[in-house]
Amino acid sequence: MLIAVGGDDAQTMADAAQQGNLRLKVVAARDLDHALSLARETIQPEDIVLVKGSHSVGPEHTAERLAQRDTMNDDR
């Protein structure tokens, strides 16, 4: 799974990643909160997740939140 964070750039990254690999789950998020929401809706236990975005957006914060066990159990 690829979660691209950061507006129009995120959609461009998501579109590029999807080309040639239709088995890859790809979503674009407008911001970090949206990325977490999308992750909660789509990540399955066997999924490998890459959070990609420009450094200024702070994707490492989303990755850290996803790595916390309780984050994935919220709102389910």
Residue pairs with C-beta under 8 A, 6 or more apart in sequence:
1 24
1 25
1 26
1 27
1 42
1 43
1 47
1 48
1 49
1 50
2 13
2 14
2 17
2 24
2 25
2 26
2 27
2 49
2 50
2 52
3 27
3 28
3 29
3 35
3 38
3 39
3 49
3 50
3 51
3 52
3 62
4 10
4 11
4 13
4 14
4 17
4 26
4 27
4 28
4 29
4 52
4 53
5 28
5 29
5 31
5 32
5 34
5 35
5 51
5 52
5 53
5 57
5 59
5 62
6 29
6 30
6 31
6 53
6 54
6 57
6 59
7 30
9 53
9 54
10 28
10 29
10 30
10 53
11 28
13 28
13 52
13 53
14 26
14 27
14 28
17 24
17 26
18 24
18 26
25 42
25 47
27 38
27 42
29 35
29 37
29 38
31 57
32 57
32 58
32 59
32 61
32 62
35 51
35 53
35 59
35 62
36 62
36 65
36 66
36 71
39 49
39 62
39 66
39 72
40 71
40 72
40 74
40 75
40 76
43 49
43 66
43 72
49 63
49 66
51 59
51 60
51 62
51 63
51 66
52 59
53 59
53 62
65 71
66 72
